[in-house]
Amino acid sequence: MQKRTQGCLLVHGYAGRPFEMQYIAERLRQAGFITVEPALAGHYGDEAEFAASRFSDWQASAEQAFVALRAKVEQIFVLGFSLGGSLVLDLAQRYQVDGLVTIATPVFLHRLYPYWTPDWRLFFTGLLRYVYPRMPMPQVRAESRAIAPWQGYEKVHYAHTLHSLKKGIVQVGRGLERIIAPVLVLHAIQDRAVHVDNAWHIARTVRSVRREIRLLSVQETITSRHMLVTHQETRDIVADAACAFFGSLYGPG
């Protein structure tokens, strides 16, 4: 009997690039998957293009890549990091998928109670987008990049774009109960960019019969401990977990 084909869509994070997905994608290809790692709208041009992009544009990028891959394979899986995880959760609400993995994925970026935010300005992006649309950020240390490599836009946040991200992920969170596909949720306990409570919320809200959560402990204290897909301590753990989870969901060949 001819072996079934499996495909996996891998979606990168906010302000990042498909570079983030390369390590996991290579591991999945070695396991026999056809992989696609699209660049989200606005994420591979100049800063003006990124500043002009919105959550609906990123949704459209992920959906276009998903539909194209689905036409080529018999089973389709989705995996996303950070914003990419929010986007694959959105896809799983609107399409049938055979399994999904979220990594350091937000459905909220800040909250008043219990209070938490990585940056107080997140509370005020609705106002800042009109009065202070270009928000400087501190430069990331070279030591941090050595531990957790990354490519993308940094040094500045764009309030309009960030506000769109905030609204978009909240909308995704409101639809989690529509998800019935098997789900694996990966998150670092000490993540300083996306609170670990996001992982618990996703895992307990989806209606999937099979739902798993795996919390990782990152020992170093230099990075934000968010970049699990490229981090020296976690990238193999994440890749192994994704391959094993998707592999366990193969249908009969």
ZASELUM-782823 format. One record per atom (N, C-alpha, C): x, y, z. Coordinates in steps of 0.1 Angstrom, whole numbers, padded with zeros to 4 digits, always signed. Each point is the difference from the previous one (the first is absolute). Layout:
N
XYZ
...
END
This chain:
253
+0008-0012+0000
-0008+0012+0000
+0009+0012+0000
-0004+0010-0008
+0008+0012-0001
+0000+0008+0013
+0011+0005+0004
+0001+0007+0013
-0007+0014-0001
-0007+0004+0010
-0007+0013+0000
+0011+0011+0002
-0004+0011-0006
+0009+0012+0001
-0004+0009+0012
+0009+0005+0007
-0002+0009+0011
+0007+0013-0002
-0008+0011+0002
+0006+0013-0002
-0001+0008+0013
+0009+0009+0002
-0001+0009+0012
+0003+0014-0004
-0009+0009+0004
+0002+0014-0001
+0006+0006+0013
+0011+0007-0001
+0007+0006+0011
+0000+0015-0001
-0005+0007+0010
-0002+0014-0001
+0008+0007+0011
+0008+0010-0005
+0009+0007+0009
-0007+0011+0008
+0007+0007+0009
-0006+0009+0009
+0000+0014-0004
-0005+0009+0009
-0002+0014-0003
+0014+0007-0002
+0001+0007-0011
+0012+0008-0003
+0012-0009-0004
-0003-0013-0001
+0011-0010-0003
+0000-0004-0015
+0006-0011-0002
+0001-0005-0014
+0000-0015+0000
-0002-0007-0012
+0000-0014+0000
+0013-0007+0005
+0010+0008+0002
+0012-0005+0006
-0003-0007+0013
-0009+0005+0008
-0004-0006+0013
-0005-0014-0002
-0005-0004-0011
-0006-0013-0002
+0010-0010-0007
+0012+0004-0004
+0008-0008-0008
+0005-0013+0007
+0003+0001+0013
+0005-0011+0007
-0010-0011+0002
-0012+0004+0004
-0011-0010+0001
-0004-0005-0013
-0001+0009-0010
-0004-0005-0014
+0009-0011-0005
+0013+0002+0002
+0010-0010-0004
-0002-0013+0007
-0003+0000+0012
-0002-0012+0008
-0013-0007-0005
-0010+0008-0003
-0013-0006-0006
+0002-0006-0014
+0008+0007-0008
+0003-0006-0013
+0008-0013+0001
+0009-0001+0010
+0007-0012+0002
-0009-0011+0004
-0011+0003+0007
-0010-0009+0004
-0010-0004-0011
+0001+0007-0012
-0009-0004-0011
-0011+0010-0003
+0000+0012+0007
-0010+0010-0003
+0004+0009-0012
-0010+0004-0007
+0001+0011-0009
-0002+0013+0008
+0009+0009+0000
-0002+0012+0009
+0000+0013-0008
-0008+0009+0005
+0000+0014-0006
+0001+0010+0011
+0009+0010-0002
+0003+0010+0010
-0002+0014-0006
-0012+0005-0001
-0003+0012-0007
+0005+0012+0008
+0003+0011-0007
+0003+0013+0006
-0013+0007+0001
-0004+0005+0012
-0012+0007+0002
+0001+0014-0007
-0012+0005-0004
+0000+0013-0006
+0007+0011+0008
+0008+0008-0007
+0007+0011+0007
+0013-0005+0006
+0003-0012+0001
+0011-0005+0008
+0013-0003-0008
+0000+0003-0013
+0012-0002-0008
+0003+0011-0009
-0007+0012+0002
+0003+0012-0007
+0008+0010+0009
-0002+0013-0003
+0006+0010+0009
-0009+0002+0012
+0005+0009+0009
-0007+0003+0012
-0013+0006-0002
-0001+0008-0011
-0013+0006-0003
-0011-0010-0003
+0004-0011-0007
-0010-0010-0003
-0004-0007+0012
+0010-0003+0009
-0004-0006+0013
-0009+0009+0008
+0003+0012+0001
-0008+0010+0008
-0014+0001-0006
-0002-0002-0013
-0013+0001-0006
-0008-0013+0001
+0006-0011+0003
-0007-0013+0001
-0008-0002+0012
-0011-0008-0001
-0010-0001+0011
-0003-0015+0001
-0007-0004+0011
-0003-0013+0003
-0007-0007-0011
-0009+0007-0006
-0008-0006-0012
+0010-0004-0011
+0010+0008-0002
+0010-0003-0011
+0008-0013+0004
+0003-0002+0013
+0007-0012+0004
-0009-0012-0001
-0012+0002+0004
-0010-0011-0002
+0000-0005-0015
-0001+0010-0009
-0001-0003-0014
+0012-0008-0005
+0012+0004+0005
+0012-0007-0004
+0000-0014+0005
-0003-0002+0012
-0001-0014+0005
-0010-0008-0007
-0012+0005-0002
-0011-0007-0007
+0004-0004-0014
+0006+0010-0007
+0004-0003-0014
+0010-0012-0001
+0010+0000+0009
+0010-0011+0001
-0007-0013+0004
-0009+0001+0009
-0007-0012+0005
-0008-0007-0011
-0008+0008-0007
-0008-0005-0011
+0008-0006-0011
+0011+0006-0004
+0009-0005-0010
+0006-0013+0004
+0004-0001+0013
+0006-0013+0005
-0010-0011+0001
-0012+0004+0004
-0011-0010+0002
-0003-0007-0013
+0001+0007-0011
-0003-0006-0013
+0011-0010-0005
+0011-0001+0007
+0011-0009-0004
+0001-0012+0009
-0006+0000+0012
+0002-0011+0009
-0013-0006+0005
+0001-0012+0006
-0011-0007+0005
-0003+0003+0015
+0010+0003+0007
-0001+0004+0014
+0007+0014+0002
-0006+0009+0007
+0006+0013+0001
+0001+0004+0015
+0012+0004+0004
+0002+0004+0014
+0005+0014+0000
-0002+0007+0011
+0004+0014+0001
+0008+0002+0013
+0010+0009-0001
+0008+0003+0011
+0003+0015+0000
-0001+0007+0011
+0003+0014+0000
+0008+0004+0013
+0008+0010-0002
+0008+0006+0011
-0005+0014+0003
-0004+0003+0012
-0004+0013+0004
-0012+0005-0008
+0001+0011-0007
-0011+0004-0009
-0004-0011-0009
+0010-0008-0005
-0003-0011-0009
-0009-0010+0006
+0002-0002+0013
-0009-0009+0007
-0014+0005+0001
-0002+0013+0002
-0013+0006+0000
-0006-0002-0014
+0008+0001-0011
-0006-0002-0013
-0004-0014-0003
+0008-0010+0005
-0004-0014-0003
-0012-0004+0009
-0002+0007+0012
-0012-0002+0007
-0012+0005-0007
+0002+0011-0007
-0011+0006-0008
-0003-0009-0012
+0010-0006-0006
-0002-0009-0011
-0008-0012+0004
+0003-0005+0012
-0006-0012+0005
-0015+0002+0004
-0003+0013+0002
-0014+0003+0003
-0009+0000-0013
+0007+0002-0012
-0007+0002-0012
+0002-0011-0010
+0010-0008+0002
+0003-0012-0009
+0002-0012+0008
-0002-0012-0007
+0004-0012+0007
+0015-0002-0001
+0006-0002+0011
+0014-0004+0000
+0002-0013+0008
+0011-0007-0003
+0002-0013+0006
+0008+0001+0013
+0005+0012+0004
+0007+0002+0012
+0006+0013+0000
+0002+0006+0012
+0007+0013+0000
+0009+0001+0013
+0011+0008-0002
+0009+0002+0011
+0002+0015+0001
-0002+0005+0012
+0002+0014+0003
+0012+0002+0009
+0009+0010-0003
+0012+0002+0008
+0001+0014+0004
+0000+0002+0014
+0001+0014+0005
-0011+0009-0006
-0012-0005+0000
-0011+0007-0008
-0009+0008+0009
-0002+0013-0004
-0009+0008+0008
-0015+0001-0005
-0009+0000+0010
-0013+0005-0002
-0003+0012+0008
+0010+0005+0008
+0000+0013+0006
+0015+0004+0002
+0002+0013-0001
+0014+0005+0002
+0002+0007+0013
-0011+0004+0006
+0001+0007+0013
-0013-0002+0007
-0001+0003+0013
-0012-0001+0008
+0001+0009+0012
-0011+0004+0005
+0000+0008+0012
-0001-0008+0013
-0007-0012+0000
-0001-0008+0012
+0000-0015-0004
+0010-0008+0005
+0011+0005+0008
+0009+0008-0010
+0006+0011+0005
+0007+0009-0009
+0012-0006-0006
+0001+0002-0013
+0012-0005-0007
+0001+0007-0014
+0012+0005-0003
+0003+0005-0013
+0015+0000-0002
+0005-0003-0012
+0014+0001-0003
+0004+0015-0002
-0010+0009-0003
+0003+0014-0003
-0013+0007+0003
+0001+0010+0009
-0012+0007+0004
-0007+0007-0012
+0007+0003-0010
-0006+0007-0012
-0010-0008-0007
+0000-0013+0002
-0009-0009-0006
-0015+0004+0004
-0001+0005+0012
-0014+0004+0004
-0005+0012-0008
+0008+0007-0006
-0004+0013-0006
+0002+0001-0015
+0002-0011-0007
+0002+0001-0014
-0011+0006-0008
-0012-0001+0005
-0012+0006-0006
+0002+0015-0001
+0006+0006+0010
+0003+0015+0000
+0013+0003-0007
+0010-0008+0004
+0014+0002-0006
+0000+0000-0015
-0008-0008-0006
+0000-0001-0015
-0003+0013-0006
-0006+0009+0007
-0004+0014-0006
+0010+0010+0005
+0006-0001+0012
+0008+0011+0005
+0015-0004+0000
+0003-0013+0000
+0014-0004+0001
+0002-0014-0007
-0003+0000-0013
-0001-0012-0008
+0013-0008-0001
+0011+0006+0002
+0013-0007-0001
+0007-0001+0013
+0000-0012+0006
+0004-0002+0014
+0014-0006+0001
+0010+0007+0004
+0014-0005+0001
+0000-0012+0010
+0009-0009-0004
+0002-0012+0009
+0015-0001+0003
+0004-0005+0012
+0014-0002+0003
+0006-0010-0009
+0013+0002-0003
+0007-0009-0009
+0003-0013+0007
-0002-0011-0007
+0002-0014+0005
+0015-0003+0001
+0004-0005+0011
+0014-0003+0002
+0005-0011-0009
+0012+0001-0004
+0007-0010-0009
-0001-0014+0007
+0002-0001+0013
+0000-0012+0007
-0013-0007-0001
-0011+0008+0000
-0013-0006-0002
-0002-0006-0014
+0004+0007-0010
-0001-0005-0014
+0008-0013-0002
+0012-0001+0007
+0008-0012-0001
-0007-0012+0006
-0008+0002+0010
-0007-0011+0007
-0012-0004-0008
-0007+0010-0005
-0013-0002-0007
+0000+0009-0013
+0006-0005-0010
+0000+0008-0013
-0013+0004-0005
+0000+0012-0006
-0013+0005-0005
+0003+0010-0012
-0010+0001-0009
+0001+0010-0011
-0013+0007-0001
+0000+0013-0002
-0013+0007-0002
+0002+0015+0004
-0011+0006+0003
-0001+0014+0003
+0001+0003+0015
+0010+0008+0005
+0002+0003+0014
+0003+0014+0001
+0003+0004+0012
+0004+0014+0004
-0012+0009+0001
-0011-0003-0008
-0012+0009+0000
-0012-0009+0000
-0010+0004+0007
-0014-0005-0001
-0009+0010-0007
-0009-0005-0008
-0009+0009-0007
-0014-0002+0007
-0005+0011+0006
-0012-0001+0008
-0012-0005-0007
-0002+0004-0013
-0011-0005-0008
+0000-0015-0002
+0012-0004-0003
+0002-0015-0003
-0001-0008+0013
+0005+0005+0011
+0000-0007+0012
-0015+0000+0005
-0007+0011-0002
-0014+0000+0005
-0008-0010-0008
+0003-0001-0013
-0007-0010-0008
+0003-0015+0005
+0012-0002+0004
+0004-0013+0005
-0008-0003+0013
-0001+0010+0009
-0007-0002+0012
-0015-0004-0003
-0007+0008-0008
-0014-0003-0003
-0001-0013-0007
+0009-0004-0009
-0001-0012-0008
+0001-0013+0009
+0010+0000+0009
+0001-0012+0008
-0011-0001+0010
-0006+0011+0005
-0011-0001+0009
-0012-0007-0008
-0002+0004-0012
-0011-0006-0008
+0003-0015-0002
+0012-0004-0003
+0003-0014-0001
-0003-0007+0013
+0003+0006+0011
-0002-0006+0013
-0015-0002+0003
-0009+0008-0006
-0014-0001+0002
-0006-0012-0008
+0008-0005-0009
-0005-0011-0009
+0006-0013+0003
+0008-0002+0011
+0007-0012+0003
-0009-0012+0002
-0012+0002+0004
-0009-0011+0002
-0005-0007-0013
+0003+0007-0011
-0003-0006-0013
+0010-0011-0004
+0012+0000+0007
+0010-0009-0004
-0002-0014+0005
+0000-0010-0009
-0001-0014+0005
+0011-0009-0005
+0010+0006-0007
+0011-0008-0004
+0010-0003+0011
+0007-0010+0000
+0010-0003+0010
+0010+0012+0002
+0003+0004+0012
+0008+0012+0003
+0012-0004+0009
+0012+0005-0003
+0011+0000+0009
+0004+0015+0003
+0000+0004+0012
+0004+0013+0004
+0013+0000+0007
+0010+0007-0005
+0013+0001+0005
+0003+0015+0005
+0006+0001+0012
+0002+0014+0005
+0011-0001+0010
+0008+0011+0001
+0010+0000+0011
-0007+0006+0013
+0003-0006+0011
-0006+0005+0013
+0004+0015+0002
+0013+0003-0004
+0005+0013+0004
+0000+0010-0012
-0008-0003-0010
-0002+0009-0011
-0003+0014+0004
+0008+0010-0004
-0002+0014+0005
-0007+0008-0011
-0003-0006-0012
-0007+0008-0010
-0014-0004-0001
-0003-0013+0002
-0014-0006-0001
-0002-0008+0013
-0009+0004+0008
-0002-0006+0013
-0004-0015-0001
+0005-0009+0008
-0002-0014-0001
-0015-0003+0002
-0008+0009+0007
-0014-0002+0001
-0007-0001-0013
+0006+0005-0011
-0006-0001-0013
-0001-0015-0004
+0010-0008+0004
+0001-0014-0003
-0011-0007+0007
-0002+0002+0013
-0010-0006+0007
-0014+0003-0005
-0002+0013-0004
-0013+0004-0005
-0003-0007-0013
+0009-0001-0009
-0002-0007-0013
-0003-0015+0003
+0008-0006+0008
-0002-0015+0002
-0013-0003+0007
-0005+0008+0008
-0013-0003+0007
-0012+0005-0007
+0001+0008-0010
-0011+0006-0007
-0004-0007-0013
+0010-0005-0007
-0003-0008-0012
-0008-0012+0003
-0008-0005-0009
-0009-0012+0002
+0007-0012-0006
+0012+0000-0002
+0007-0012-0006
+0000-0012+0010
-0003-0012-0005
+0000-0011+0008
+0014-0003+0005
+0010+0003-0009
+0014-0002+0004
+0006+0014+0001
+0004+0004+0012
+0006+0013+0002
+0012-0003+0010
+0011+0005-0003
+0012-0002+0008
+0007+0014+0002
+0005+0002+0012
+0008+0012+0003
+0014-0005+0005
+0010+0007-0004
+0013-0003+0005
+0007+0013+0003
+0004+0002+0012
+0006+0012+0005
+0015-0003+0001
+0008+0009-0006
+0015-0001+0000
+0006+0009+0010
+0011-0004+0006
+0007+0009+0009
+0013+0004-0007
+0003+0013-0001
+0012+0005-0006
+0009+0005+0011
+0012-0005+0000
+0009+0003+0011
+0007+0014-0001
+0003+0004-0012
+0008+0012-0001
-0009+0012+0003
+0006+0012+0003
-0008+0011+0004
+0003+0013-0008
+0006-0003-0012
+0004+0011-0008
-0011+0004-0010
-0006-0009-0006
-0011+0002-0010
-0013+0002+0007
-0010+0003-0008
-0014+0000+0005
-0006-0014+0002
+0007-0010-0005
-0004-0014+0001
-0013-0002-0008
-0001+0007-0010
-0012-0001-0009
+0003-0008-0013
+0012+0002-0005
+0004-0006-0013
+0003-0015+0001
-0010-0008+0003
+0002-0014+0002
+0004-0007-0012
-0003+0005-0012
+0002-0007-0013
+0015+0001-0004
+0007+0010+0005
+0014+0001-0004
+0010-0001+0013
-0006+0000+0011
+0008+0001+0013
+0009-0013+0001
+0012+0002+0004
+0009-0011+0002
-0005-0011+0009
-0007+0004+0011
-0005-0009+0010
-0012-0008-0005
-0008+0006-0009
-0014-0005-0002
-0003-0004-0014
+0008+0004-0010
-0004-0003-0014
-0001-0015-0003
+0009-0008+0006
-0001-0014-0003
-0012-0006+0008
-0003+0005+0012
-0011-0005+0007
-0013+0003-0007
-0001+0012-0006
-0012+0004-0007
-0001-0008-0013
+0011-0001-0007
-0001-0008-0013
-0003-0015+0003
+0006-0006+0010
-0004-0014+0003
-0014-0001+0004
-0005+0009+0008
-0014+0000+0004
-0010+0001-0012
+0003+0009-0009
-0009+0002-0011
+0000-0012-0009
+0012-0005-0003
+0001-0012-0009
-0007-0012+0007
+0002-0002+0013
-0007-0011+0006
-0015+0001+0001
-0005+0013+0002
-0014+0002+0001
-0007-0002-0014
+0006+0006-0010
-0006-0001-0013
+0001-0015-0005
+0012-0006+0003
+0002-0014-0004
-0011-0009+0006
-0004+0003+0012
-0010-0009+0007
-0014+0002-0006
-0001+0010-0008
-0014+0003-0006
-0001-0005-0015
+0010-0007-0005
-0001-0005-0013
-0012-0009-0002
-0007+0001-0011
-0010-0009-0003
+0006-0013-0006
-0008-0010-0003
+0005-0012-0007
+0006+0003-0013
+0012-0005-0003
+0006+0002-0013
-0003-0011-0010
END
